[in-house]
Amino acid sequence: MAREPSGCDDGMTRTNPETATPLTLDNVTLSVPGLSNVPEDDADTHVLTILGQGEPASFEVAASDSIALMNRNPAEEAITVAHNVAEGTLDTGFMQFRVCGDLEDVRFLSGSGIAYLDNERLDL
């Protein structure tokens, strides 16, 4: 039996730039309007941040319920998001996803990058 989505399967999600908190990862603070590392009150909702390392990297992300790109339009970023799987490329900067349910997989298909789930660096 399929799990019911936890209420955050709304396509593209945007945080309020006036209420977003700076994101600190490994003692580096990214202070960008609309950036957030604070998951919603729902215990099944998490924020996944993927950082580029200066060269193109292809990635794939999967969640048990749903995943949504935050603060960006997937079509403009050449990111494919299909319910609980997202894939795309990133070279510099970062992307954030709202993950509903459990994070099932994060992997770089080519190149390399860094990923954080709710401020905790993932060992990839």
N, C-alpha and C positions, 0 to 999 in steps of 0.2 A: 504494500500500500504506500503511495507517495505521501511525503510529508507536505502539509500545507505551508505555503510561504509565510514568513513571519511578518509580513506587512511592509516590507521595504522594496518590493519588486515593482518599482515605479518607473523603470527606464532610466533616464538621466537624473541625477541628484545634484543639487547645488546647495552649498552651505551659504549662510548669510555672511558677507564679508565684514560686516560691522561686529559680528559676534564670534567670528572664528578666532581660535587661539593659535599662537605661533607653534610650529611643530619643531620639536627638538629630537634629533636622532644622533646618537653617538657624539653628544656635546656640540653639535652644530645646529643652530636654530634657523629654520626657514620661515621667514615672516612674509607671507604672501597673502594678499586679500583672497578670501574664500577657502583658504587651506585649513584643514582641521584634522586633528589626530584624536579627537574625542568621539568615541562611538555614541550612538543614540542610547536612550535609556533601555532599549530592548537588549537583553543579555545575549541574544543570538546575532546581534549586529556588530560588525567589526570594521575597522578602516585598514585597508591594505595600501601601503605606499611602495611604489617601485621607483628606484633612482637609476638614472642612466650613468654610465661611466665614461662618456666621451666618444664611444664608437657604437655603431648600430648593433642592437641586440633584439632578437625576436623572443617574445615570451608568451606563455600560456598560463592562465589562472583558472581554477575550477572551485566552485563552492557547492555545498550540499543543497542549498535552497536557491539563492539567486545572487547575482553580482551586477553592480551598476557603476559606470564610470562617473566620478564626481568632478564637478567644475569644468567639464569640457564636453564638447559634442563629439561622440564617437565617429560620426561620418567625417568631420573635419580633421580628425586625428588618425584616420586610417586604422581604427581599432574596431574589431568585430566583437560585439557583445550579444550572446544568444542565451538568454535566461540564466544559466548557471556557469557559463564558460565565457572567458574573454581572451582574446589574443591580439597581438599587435607588435609594433616595434617602437623602440625608444633609444635615442643615443645620448642626449643630454637632458638635464632637468629631471622632472618627476611626473608620475601619474598617481592618482589615488582612486581606489575603488571602494564602494560600500559593499561588504560581504555579508550576506544573510545566511545564518546557519554556520556550519563548520567550513573552514578553508581546507579543501581536499587536496589541492595541488598548486604549486607555483614552480615553474621551471623555465629556464632560458633554453630555447631551441637552438639559438646561435648567439655568439657573443656572450657578454656577462653583464650583470647588474646586481643591485642590492635590493632586498625586499624587507619590509617591516610590517608586522601585524600589531596594531595598537601599540606602537612604540617599541616593540620587541623585535630585534633583528632576527630574521630567519636564517637558519643554517642551510644554504642551498647546495 
